[in-house]
Amino acid sequence: MKIQDLIQNRSRENFSLHDKYLNSQMVKVLKTIDFDRHYVRAQGAYLFDDQDNRYLDLLSGFGVFALGRNHPKIIEALESTLKADLPNLVQLDVSLLSGLLAEKLVKLTPDGLNRVFFANSGTETVEAAIKFSRYATGKSKVIFCHGCYHGLSLGSLSATGDDHYKKGFGPLVPDFIEIPFNDLEALEQALAQEDVAAFITEPIQGHGVWIPDDDYLPEAAALARKYGVVFIVDEIQTGLGRTGKWWAVEHWSVEPDIVCISKTLSGGFVPVGALVCKEWIFDRVFNRMDRAVVHGSTFGKNNLAMAAGLATLEVLESENLIEHAAYTGTAIMDALTPLTEQYECLKEVRGKGMMIALEFAEPTKSLSLKLSWKMLEAANKGLFSQLITVPLFRRHQILSQVAGRGMNIVKFIPPLILTESDVQWIVSAVNDVVASAHRGPAAVWDFGKVLATRALRAKLHA
């Protein structure tokens, strides 16, 4: 079977196939907001549709494509691995490539982390972190933060601070306790019960791009040590250069007990996750020969994933992408921040590196803008942000996302490889769509017509 022939012969069937066999609701969403394009190729930070239109991808697969799409060095590594006829997943064996990737990760992660567990995804690394913490401490409770996102499998879902994802999937795993993010007093009160195995947090919350106070993470780590609690940091999205440093915790000089890694490590090709932890945790879990396989992942150490991970780390270093992410992200934010003085709905531009949020809020001066805001919020909470993302895509061919359910926050998590012309593309487009959104009822009316027309079309073709 030739995949290229198959793709060519059935290239325009993707929406009908998904509507029939996969998630039909996602098809309806894409058609309603006019995001239903037929992408035919991708290169670096760009997507191309069947009309050869070029799109700038500021979503990057929810942060997977930090190196851009189809990076030649990752392809070369995967091709050479496939051609090597290596033994793969022997299971009653230990593979070389997984050992080499583990060695590299230990050198790059914060001091004191020297054991590695490989899985297939970020949510699997969170599951492993929960299990390891419970076994290593002999305690059961896990503290997590409101608004956080750690995954959708049952354990990671139990540690996710958004009830939207949990509704109807209960009962969840017991002994998970939610506290506010960036609240040291609440954290200490929870930890003081002395029955807590772990505290898990994102250094920067992905849903909303919420950045903690400067003392929060260092003090949280100190509190975890004080009460004998494992401090788990979820760097699945923030890690590997996303925030302008190898790890987001480096912004605050924090040394966690466990770091969860995924997304970027894949190079954009092969699913992979890695948990890196302190030796004492690992040694308590795998403490006897009969416990050597007490926790594992069948495909976790497969050769293609390990090769992709090794190549990804090499590219990040050799192309200076982490320094580039810090510089370029700052350039974008510096160019957009003055808009907060010009447009009253734009409350804040914030972020670190290539993790950027534009937060919008109800205007306080213009009556027409207040009316527009209330109309949109009455229809659907967080809908104003679609006045930004939809025209960014339709008029400027920039793919972006709302930062979380019900939020008026637009989030950019682009590839780390953006050029100066890409930065100008973003700045010019944001200027245009933010200005248009401030036209008041006229903007809402135009937006409503687009959504209504597309929704009707989607329904007719259902």
Buried (B, 14 or more C-beta within 10 A) or exposed (E): EEEEEEEEEEEEEBBEEBBEEEEEEEBBBBBBBBBBBEBBEBEBBBBBBEEEEEBBBBBBBBBBBBBBBBBEBBBEBBEEBEEEEBEBEEEEEEBEBBEBBBEBBEEBBBEEBBBBBBBBBBBBBBBBBBBBBBBBBEBBBBBBBBBBBBBEBBBBBBBBBBEEBBEEEEEEBEBBBBBEBBBBEBBBEBBEEEBBBBBBBBBBBBBBBBBBEEEBBBBBBBBBEEBEBBBBBBBBBBBBBBBBBBBBBBBBEBBBBBBBBBBBBBBBBBBBBBBBBBEEBBEBBBEEEEEEEEBEBEBBBBBBBBBBBBBBBBBBBEBEBBBBBBEBBBBBBEBBBEBBEEBBBBBBBBBBBBBBBBBBBBBEEBEBBBBBBEBBBEEEEBBBBBBBBBBBBBEBBBBBBBBBEBBBBBBBBBBBBBEEEBBEBBBEBBBBBBEBBBBBEEBBEEBBEBBEEBBEBBEEEE
